[in-house]
Amino acid sequence: MCKFLFIFDHMNLYDLFVKPYESYTTSQILLEASGTFFGILSVYFSIKKNIWVYPTGIISTLIYVYILFNFGLLGDCMINVYYTAMSIYGWILWYRNSNDHVHVEVSWATKKEWFFAIFLFIVSLLLVTVIYYYKPFIDNHFSMEGTTLGLYHLDWANWLDVFTTSLFLVGMWFMAKQRIENWIFWIIGDFICMPMMIFKELGITSVQYLVFTIMAIIGFVNWKKSLKEKSTIKS
């Protein structure tokens, strides 16, 4: 994080958000912007407890799979494939648990669900660390020629990526179960991702995570309010 603060202190907005894109083609910029658009749209639908959170989210993650694959960032690409698979799982659960197949009811997580969430977090930490261990092999197009396996190549942004990926997995699971706590994990993860994406020279995506953070706070407040109103009506 200190490295990011040093970079931020010595760069202006042009260096942060424009210069990295000078070598990009128009189609690459439009693709990243499209991924950002569908990502924001997905969070909007999530706030509304609308099942369209998943198809729009899947479009966003698939766009990033394509972008990262073409940039040769196959480790990061595989993580986005992981997000896509979790979104499909959530889509199925929301469809089954919705009376109109569009909107769902929300609630707080049980103690048992929290224990499972902690288990998921630990498993995800291990899984993503293993992916990063093999990242030199993956990024070398699955060839061991001139490749040394290990975690030596990880910088602070990569370790944060391991942590945020695990946060997002738990957030996705809680969201699939329609639990209000999902927003807590999105807020923390999105906030951390802002400097991380600037470090990776994905300025548009860093702005996306700023918007995500704000929207996640709104989502948390709205879901709590929705549950409170439902409880009031029942009583």
Backbone torsions as a table, in degrees:
resi	resn	phi	psi	omega
1	MET	NA	-35.0	177.7
2	CYS	-61.1	-37.7	178.8
3	LYS	-62.3	-41.3	178.1
4	PHE	-62.5	-43.3	-179.1
5	LEU	-63.1	-36.3	177.6
6	PHE	-64.9	-44.1	179.6
7	ILE	-62.6	-45.9	-177.8
8	PHE	-62.2	-38.4	-178.7
9	ASP	-67.4	-25.2	-173.8
10	HIS	-108.8	12.9	-179.7
11	MET	-133.1	148.6	174.9
12	ASN	-98.5	-179.8	-177.2
13	LEU	-62.2	-32.6	178.1
14	TYR	-62.2	-45.2	-179.9
15	ASP	-64.3	-35.5	-176.2
16	LEU	-77.9	-41.0	-168.9
17	PHE	-116.6	-11.3	-178.3
18	VAL	-115.4	-50.3	-175.0
19	LYS	-54.9	-42.8	179.9
20	PRO	-58.8	-22.2	-176.0
21	TYR	-93.8	1.2	-178.7
22	GLU	-64.4	-28.9	179.7
23	SER	-92.6	-2.0	-179.7
24	TYR	-83.1	151.2	171.9
25	THR	-83.4	164.0	178.5
26	THR	-59.2	-40.5	-178.8
27	SER	-65.2	-35.9	178.5
28	GLN	-66.6	-40.8	178.3
29	ILE	-65.6	-43.2	179.3
30	LEU	-64.3	-36.2	178.3
31	LEU	-64.5	-46.6	179.5
32	GLU	-63.9	-40.2	177.9
33	ALA	-63.0	-38.3	178.7
34	SER	-66.1	-41.8	177.2
35	GLY	-60.9	-39.8	177.3
36	THR	-65.0	-44.5	-179.5
37	PHE	-59.2	-50.1	-178.3
38	PHE	-68.8	-30.2	176.4
39	GLY	-65.1	-45.0	178.4
40	ILE	-65.5	-40.4	178.3
41	LEU	-61.3	-38.9	179.5
42	SER	-62.7	-43.8	179.0
43	VAL	-65.3	-37.3	177.1
44	TYR	-58.8	-47.3	179.4
45	PHE	-64.8	-33.4	178.2
46	SER	-64.3	-42.4	177.3
47	ILE	-57.8	-38.8	-178.5
48	LYS	-81.6	2.2	-177.3
49	LYS	55.9	39.6	-176.1
50	ASN	-107.3	133.2	-175.0
51	ILE	-60.5	-16.5	177.8
52	TRP	-66.0	-6.4	173.0
53	VAL	-54.8	-35.1	-174.0
54	TYR	-80.9	-50.5	178.1
55	PRO	-60.4	-39.2	178.9
56	THR	-68.6	-37.8	178.1
57	GLY	-66.3	-38.2	178.8
58	ILE	-65.1	-40.5	176.6
59	ILE	-58.8	-44.5	-179.7
60	SER	-61.5	-49.0	-177.5
61	THR	-67.2	-35.3	178.1
62	LEU	-66.8	-36.2	175.9
63	ILE	-61.7	-42.9	179.4
64	TYR	-70.1	-31.4	173.0
65	VAL	-58.5	-46.0	-179.8
66	TYR	-64.6	-45.8	-179.1
67	ILE	-61.1	-49.8	-176.0
68	LEU	-67.6	-35.4	177.6
69	PHE	-63.9	-43.5	-178.8
70	ASN	-72.3	-22.0	175.3
71	PHE	-87.1	-0.2	179.6
72	GLY	78.2	10.6	179.5
73	LEU	-90.8	69.1	-170.5
74	LEU	-69.7	-29.7	176.6
75	GLY	-63.4	-49.1	177.0
76	ASP	-64.0	-34.4	178.6
77	CYS	-61.4	-44.6	-179.2
78	MET	-63.9	-34.5	178.2
79	ILE	-64.9	-37.5	177.9
80	ASN	-71.1	-30.0	172.0
81	VAL	-62.3	-40.4	176.6
82	TYR	-58.4	-46.3	176.9
83	TYR	-61.0	-41.5	-178.6
84	THR	-61.9	-43.9	179.9
85	ALA	-62.5	-41.0	178.6
86	MET	-65.5	-34.1	178.7
87	SER	-67.2	-38.0	177.6
88	ILE	-64.2	-41.6	176.8
89	TYR	-59.8	-45.8	179.8
90	GLY	-64.7	-39.2	179.7
91	TRP	-58.8	-44.6	-179.3
92	ILE	-63.2	-45.1	-179.0
93	LEU	-64.0	-44.2	-179.9
94	TRP	-63.6	-38.6	179.9
95	TYR	-63.7	-41.5	-179.0
96	ARG	-70.0	-33.6	-173.7
97	ASN	-94.5	3.9	-178.7
98	SER	-104.1	133.4	179.0
99	ASN	-67.4	-37.9	-178.8
100	ASP	-104.7	7.6	-178.6
101	HIS	62.4	18.8	177.9
102	VAL	-129.3	-51.6	-175.9
103	HIS	-110.7	152.3	-179.9
104	VAL	-127.8	159.4	173.3
105	GLU	-91.9	151.8	-176.4
106	VAL	-121.3	160.9	179.1
107	SER	-158.9	172.6	175.1
108	TRP	-81.1	154.5	-179.7
109	ALA	-75.1	151.3	175.3
110	THR	-84.0	166.5	178.2
111	LYS	-60.5	-38.4	179.0
112	LYS	-62.9	-41.1	179.1
113	GLU	-66.7	-34.6	176.4
114	TRP	-64.9	-41.0	177.3
115	PHE	-61.9	-41.4	179.0
116	PHE	-67.1	-36.4	178.8
117	ALA	-63.2	-40.9	177.5
118	ILE	-63.6	-41.3	176.8
119	PHE	-60.7	-45.3	178.0
120	LEU	-59.8	-41.3	-179.4
121	PHE	-61.3	-46.2	-179.0
122	ILE	-65.1	-44.8	179.2
123	VAL	-61.6	-41.4	179.8
124	SER	-64.7	-41.9	176.6
125	LEU	-55.7	-45.8	-179.4
126	LEU	-66.1	-44.4	-177.1
127	LEU	-63.8	-47.2	-177.9
128	VAL	-68.7	-34.6	175.7
129	THR	-62.9	-40.1	177.0
130	VAL	-63.2	-41.5	177.9
131	ILE	-60.1	-43.3	178.7
132	TYR	-68.3	-31.6	176.5
133	TYR	-60.5	-39.9	-179.8
134	TYR	-92.5	4.8	-176.1
135	LYS	-57.7	-42.1	177.0
136	PRO	-56.8	-39.0	177.5
137	PHE	-68.5	-43.1	-179.6
138	ILE	-65.7	-47.1	-177.6
139	ASP	-69.6	-17.3	176.1
140	ASN	-92.4	27.1	178.7
141	HIS	56.9	45.6	175.1
142	PHE	57.7	41.0	176.8
143	SER	-123.6	136.4	178.7
144	MET	-87.7	-2.2	-178.2
145	GLU	-64.8	118.0	179.8
146	GLY	70.0	18.4	-175.9
147	THR	-113.7	137.4	174.5
148	THR	-120.6	122.3	-179.3
149	LEU	-76.2	154.9	177.7
150	GLY	147.6	-175.8	179.8
151	LEU	-110.1	10.3	-177.7
152	TYR	-61.5	-26.9	-173.4
153	HIS	-84.8	-5.7	-175.6
154	LEU	-76.6	132.6	172.0
155	ASP	-102.9	-175.9	-176.9
156	TRP	-60.8	-34.0	-179.5
157	ALA	-67.3	-36.7	178.8
158	ASN	-66.2	-42.1	179.3
159	TRP	-66.2	-37.4	175.0
160	LEU	-64.6	-34.7	178.5
161	ASP	-63.4	-40.6	176.4
162	VAL	-58.8	-45.3	-178.2
163	PHE	-67.3	-47.4	-177.2
164	THR	-69.4	-34.4	177.1
165	THR	-59.7	-40.4	179.2
166	SER	-69.0	-39.2	175.4
167	LEU	-60.2	-45.2	-177.4
168	PHE	-67.5	-34.0	177.9
169	LEU	-62.2	-46.0	179.0
170	VAL	-64.7	-40.7	177.4
171	GLY	-60.3	-41.5	178.8
172	MET	-64.5	-40.1	-179.4
173	TRP	-66.3	-46.1	177.5
174	PHE	-61.3	-38.0	179.5
175	MET	-67.6	-40.4	177.8
176	ALA	-60.9	-32.4	178.8
177	LYS	-87.2	3.0	-178.8
178	GLN	60.8	41.2	-179.8
179	ARG	-101.4	136.1	-175.8
180	ILE	-61.0	-30.2	-177.4
181	GLU	-60.4	-17.7	-178.7
182	ASN	-55.1	-34.8	-176.3
183	TRP	-66.8	-31.3	179.0
184	ILE	-60.8	-42.8	-179.2
185	PHE	-70.5	-36.5	177.0
186	TRP	-65.8	-41.7	-178.4
187	ILE	-60.9	-49.6	-178.8
188	ILE	-63.4	-48.8	-177.8
189	GLY	-63.8	-44.3	-179.7
190	ASP	-63.1	-40.3	-179.4
191	PHE	-63.4	-41.9	179.6
192	ILE	-66.2	-34.9	-174.8
193	CYS	-70.6	-20.3	-178.8
194	MET	-58.1	-57.2	178.1
195	PRO	-66.6	-31.0	-178.6
196	MET	-63.9	-40.4	-179.4
197	MET	-73.0	-32.0	174.9
198	ILE	-64.7	-42.1	178.1
199	PHE	-60.3	-35.4	179.9
200	LYS	-84.0	5.1	178.8
201	GLU	63.7	37.5	174.8
202	LEU	-116.2	71.3	-174.6
203	GLY	-59.8	-42.9	179.6
204	ILE	-60.5	-41.9	-179.2
205	THR	-67.5	-34.3	178.2
206	SER	-64.8	-37.7	175.9
207	VAL	-65.5	-37.6	177.4
208	GLN	-57.5	-43.7	-178.6
209	TYR	-69.7	-28.2	173.1
210	LEU	-64.5	-45.4	177.3
211	VAL	-63.5	-41.4	178.4
212	PHE	-58.2	-42.9	-178.7
213	THR	-60.8	-46.6	179.3
214	ILE	-63.1	-44.8	-178.7
215	MET	-67.2	-34.3	179.3
216	ALA	-66.5	-37.7	176.0
217	ILE	-63.3	-43.0	177.2
218	ILE	-62.1	-42.9	179.4
219	GLY	-61.2	-43.3	178.9
220	PHE	-59.6	-46.2	-179.9
221	VAL	-64.4	-44.3	-177.3
222	ASN	-66.6	-41.5	-179.8
223	TRP	-66.6	-40.1	176.7
224	LYS	-62.4	-42.8	179.9
225	LYS	-64.1	-40.7	-180.0
226	SER	-62.0	-43.6	-179.7
227	LEU	-67.5	-39.4	179.0
228	LYS	-63.2	-42.0	179.4
229	GLU	-65.7	-38.2	179.3
230	LYS	-65.5	-41.8	179.2
231	SER	-64.9	-37.2	179.7
232	THR	-65.1	-41.8	-179.9
233	ILE	-64.1	-41.7	-178.6
234	LYS	-66.4	-36.4	-177.6
235	SER	-80.4	NA	NA
